[in-house]
Amino acid sequence: MAVTVETAAMQAVPRRRRRVARYLPALLIAPSVIMLLCLIGFPLVFALKNSFFFWNLQTSPVPLQYVGLANYELALTASAFGASLVNTIILTVTGTAIEFFLGFAIALLLATQLKGMSVSRALLIMPTTIAPIVAGFLFRYMYDPTGGLLTWLANALFLPVPAEGLLGSPNTALLSILIADVWQWTPFFAIVLYAGLLSVPKEVIEAARLDRASFAAMVFRIKLPFVLKTALIILLLRFMQLFNTFDLVLVLTRGGPGTSSRTLGYTLYQQGLIDFNIGIASATTWMIVLIINALVGLYIFFAFRKWEW
């Protein structure tokens, strides 16, 4: 009997160890997950609750009365919201596409065996290390109508420059923000896609060369499929980040002239931190959340539905 009890106890020890080993990763990561959920969940719940109340900090430090969906209606009917949504979609789609194609082209160049590529890779990452506010001030000086580098370059290339400057014209303000964002974030695509290109098997490349595959076939039929999954993920991440653009707009144009360069992020800032209208700002927050989640959901459905997980 003693032997049986001792044997059972010895068998229970490995069982407990296996149980601990199974749940230990979840237990270690649980505090971070809980903190992340709190940091995300509390502001969203706070915004959802106050989106149904009239609350302007210039009037009262607390919500005054329940107004139902009036804040959503006011936010939607405001002219700034429609213009901000259009500008945000244009900036996000165009910027993400340009940054991807330029980044992929640079990644292909980095993958070649040319002299100076190591230094080029080190220099390439530098723009992404600059804070967007700093990049905004840098481009603000370069867009200066009297002595800015980019203004001088546009004149040297006989490109039309508005009399009020690139940032002062409604025709070029959004484009100027786009150029600054492309300069800063194209290296991010280039470095990530370059890392993906390094994973392409050399045997496949050599076989394609022996078959005398053209450059286009080498790029689009061999290299691009190998980095496609990586490309789809970074496109999604950059799309979400660019959709919330605020820093460059604040520094370069403040959404002007008029609403020509205003984005949803800047509109939210205007409503909450300048007009102090917490009710409408909360409603705008949830509309942005719903819009971006709908767009991301559609992207995930069409881009990832054929993936083998």
C-alpha positions in Angstrom: 0.0 0.0 0.0 2.9 2.4 0.9 4.5 1.6 -2.4 1.3 2.4 -4.3 0.9 5.8 -2.5 4.5 6.7 -3.1 4.3 5.8 -6.8 1.1 7.8 -7.2 2.8 10.8 -5.5 5.8 10.5 -7.8 3.5 10.4 -10.9 1.6 13.5 -9.7 4.7 15.7 -9.6 5.3 15.5 -13.4 1.6 16.1 -13.9 1.7 19.3 -11.9 4.9 20.4 -13.7 3.2 19.8 -17.1 0.2 21.8 -15.9 2.3 24.7 -14.7 4.3 24.6 -18.0 1.1 24.7 -20.0 -0.4 27.7 -18.2 2.8 29.6 -17.3 3.0 31.6 -20.6 -0.6 32.7 -20.2 0.0 33.7 -16.6 3.2 35.7 -17.5 1.5 37.6 -20.3 -1.8 38.1 -18.5 -0.8 41.3 -16.6 0.3 43.0 -19.9 -3.0 41.9 -21.6 -5.1 43.2 -18.7 -3.2 46.5 -18.7 -3.6 46.9 -22.5 -7.3 46.1 -22.3 -7.7 48.7 -19.5 -5.8 51.3 -21.5 -7.9 50.7 -24.6 -11.2 49.8 -23.0 -11.6 52.6 -20.5 -11.2 55.5 -23.0 -13.6 53.8 -25.4 -16.3 53.2 -22.7 -15.7 56.8 -21.5 -16.2 58.2 -25.0 -19.2 56.0 -25.7 -21.0 57.1 -22.5 -20.3 60.8 -23.0 -21.3 60.7 -26.7 -24.9 60.6 -25.6 -24.6 63.7 -23.3 -24.3 67.4 -23.9 -20.9 68.3 -22.4 -18.9 71.4 -23.2 -16.1 72.2 -20.8 -16.7 75.9 -21.5 -20.2 75.5 -20.0 -19.8 72.9 -17.3 -17.1 70.6 -15.9 -19.6 67.7 -15.9 -22.1 66.4 -18.5 -25.3 68.4 -18.3 -28.0 66.4 -20.0 -28.8 63.3 -22.1 -29.2 64.2 -25.7 -29.3 60.7 -27.4 -27.9 60.6 -30.9 -27.8 64.4 -31.3 -24.0 64.6 -31.0 -23.6 62.0 -33.8 -26.1 64.0 -35.9 -24.2 67.2 -35.3 -20.9 65.7 -36.0 -22.1 64.1 -39.2 -23.9 67.2 -40.5 -20.9 69.5 -39.8 -19.2 70.4 -43.0 -15.7 69.7 -41.5 -16.5 66.0 -41.0 -17.3 65.2 -44.6 -14.3 67.1 -45.9 -12.1 65.5 -43.2 -13.2 62.0 -44.1 -12.5 62.6 -47.8 -9.1 64.1 -47.1 -8.2 61.2 -44.7 -9.2 58.5 -47.2 -7.2 60.3 -50.0 -4.2 60.7 -47.8 -4.3 57.2 -46.4 -4.9 55.3 -49.7 -2.5 57.4 -51.8 0.2 57.5 -49.1 0.1 53.8 -48.3 0.3 52.9 -52.0 3.1 55.3 -52.9 5.1 54.3 -49.8 4.7 50.6 -50.6 5.8 50.8 -54.3 8.7 53.1 -53.5 9.7 51.0 -50.5 9.6 47.8 -52.6 11.7 49.4 -55.4 14.3 50.5 -52.8 14.3 47.1 -51.2 15.0 45.5 -54.6 17.9 47.9 -54.9 19.2 47.1 -51.5 19.1 43.4 -52.3 21.6 43.9 -55.1 25.3 43.5 -54.6 26.4 47.1 -55.0 29.0 49.0 -53.2 27.8 51.2 -50.4 24.6 49.3 -49.7 25.5 48.8 -46.0 25.9 52.5 -45.5 22.7 53.1 -47.5 20.7 50.8 -45.3 22.0 52.6 -42.2 21.1 56.0 -43.6 17.7 54.8 -44.9 16.3 54.1 -41.4 17.1 57.6 -40.1 13.9 59.3 -41.3 11.7 56.8 -39.4 13.6 57.6 -36.1 12.5 61.3 -36.3 9.4 62.3 -34.4 6.6 63.3 -36.8 6.4 66.8 -35.1 10.1 67.3 -35.9 9.6 66.1 -39.5 6.7 68.5 -39.8 8.9 71.5 -38.7 11.6 70.4 -41.0 9.3 70.4 -44.0 7.6 73.6 -42.9 10.9 75.4 -43.4 11.5 73.6 -46.7 8.1 74.7 -47.9 8.8 78.4 -47.0 7.6 80.5 -50.0 10.7 82.8 -49.8 13.6 80.5 -49.3 12.4 77.0 -48.8 14.4 74.2 -50.4 11.4 72.4 -51.9 9.9 75.7 -53.1 13.2 76.5 -54.9 13.4 73.0 -56.3 9.9 73.3 -57.7 10.7 76.7 -59.3 13.9 75.2 -60.8 11.9 72.4 -62.3 9.4 74.9 -63.7 6.6 73.5 -61.6 3.8 76.0 -60.7 4.1 77.2 -57.2 1.1 79.2 -55.7 1.8 82.8 -54.7 0.6 81.9 -51.2 3.1 79.0 -51.0 2.7 75.3 -51.1 1.1 75.1 -47.7 -1.1 78.2 -48.2 -2.9 77.0 -51.3 -5.9 74.6 -51.0 -4.7 72.9 -54.2 -1.3 71.9 -52.7 -1.7 71.8 -48.9 -2.8 68.1 -48.7 -0.2 67.1 -51.3 2.5 68.8 -49.2 1.5 66.8 -46.2 1.6 63.6 -48.3 5.1 64.3 -49.5 6.3 64.8 -46.0 4.7 61.5 -44.9 6.1 59.6 -47.9 9.6 60.9 -47.1 9.4 59.7 -43.5 7.8 56.3 -43.9 8.9 55.0 -47.2 12.2 53.7 -45.5 10.0 51.7 -43.1 8.5 49.7 -46.1 12.0 49.5 -47.7 13.7 47.9 -44.6 10.9 45.5 -43.9 10.5 44.4 -47.5 14.3 44.1 -47.8 14.2 41.7 -44.8 11.5 39.7 -46.6 13.6 39.6 -49.8 16.5 38.0 -47.9 14.2 35.0 -47.2 13.8 34.2 -50.8 15.7 30.9 -51.4 18.8 31.4 -53.5 18.1 28.1 -55.3 14.9 29.6 -56.7 16.7 32.7 -57.9 19.4 30.6 -59.5 16.9 28.4 -61.2 15.1 31.4 -62.6 18.3 32.9 -64.0 19.2 29.6 -65.6 15.7 29.7 -67.3 16.6 33.2 -68.4 13.6 34.8 -66.6 13.2 38.5 -67.4 13.6 41.1 -64.7 9.8 41.6 -64.5 9.2 37.9 -64.1 11.9 37.7 -61.5 10.2 40.5 -59.5 6.5 39.8 -59.9 6.5 36.0 -60.1 9.3 35.0 -57.8 10.3 37.7 -55.3 6.9 39.5 -54.7 5.0 36.2 -53.9 7.6 35.4 -51.2 7.2 38.8 -49.5 3.4 39.1 -50.1 2.4 38.1 -46.6 4.8 40.5 -45.0 3.6 43.2 -47.5 0.0 42.7 -46.6 0.6 43.0 -42.9 2.7 46.2 -43.1 0.2 47.7 -45.5 -2.5 47.1 -42.9 -0.4 48.5 -40.1 0.6 51.6 -42.1 -3.0 52.1 -43.3 -4.3 52.3 -39.7 -1.5 54.6 -38.7 -1.9 56.9 -41.6 -5.7 57.0 -41.1 -5.0 58.7 -37.7 -2.6 61.3 -39.1 -2.5 64.4 -36.9 1.1 65.5 -36.2 2.0 66.7 -39.7 -1.4 68.4 -40.2 -1.0 70.3 -36.9 2.5 71.5 -37.7 2.2 72.2 -41.4 -1.3 73.5 -42.2 -3.6 73.2 -39.1 -6.1 71.7 -41.5 -6.2 74.8 -43.8 -6.6 76.7 -45.9 -10.3 76.2 -44.9 -10.8 72.4 -44.7 -8.6 71.5 -47.7 -6.1 69.5 -45.6 -8.1 68.7 -42.5 -8.1 65.1 -41.4 -10.3 63.2 -39.0 -7.6 63.2 -36.4 -7.3 67.0 -36.6 -11.1 67.4 -36.5 -11.2 65.4 -33.3 -8.5 67.6 -31.9 -10.3 70.7 -32.9 -13.6 69.5 -31.3 -12.1 68.2 -28.0 -9.1 70.4 -27.2 -9.9 73.7 -28.9 -13.7 73.9 -28.8 -13.8 71.7 -25.6 -17.0 70.0 -26.9 -16.5 66.6 -25.2 -19.9 65.3 -26.3 -19.3 65.8 -30.0 -15.7 64.8 -29.8 -16.7 61.5 -28.1 -19.3 60.9 -30.9 -16.6 61.6 -33.5 -14.2 59.2 -31.8 -16.7 56.4 -32.1 -17.5 57.2 -35.7 -13.8 57.0 -36.5 -13.5 53.7 -34.6 -16.4 52.3 -36.6 -15.1 53.5 -40.0 -11.6 52.3 -39.5 -12.8 48.9 -38.2 -15.1 48.5 -41.1 -12.3 49.3 -43.6 -9.8 47.0 -41.8 -12.4 44.2 -41.6 -13.0 44.4 -45.4 -9.2 44.5 -46.0 -8.6 41.4 -43.8 -11.5 39.5 -45.4 -10.3 40.1 -49.0 -6.5 40.0 -48.3 -6.2 37.1 -45.9 -9.1 34.8 -46.7 -6.9 32.5 -48.7 -4.2 32.3 -46.1 -3.3 28.9 -44.6 -2.9 29.5 -40.9 
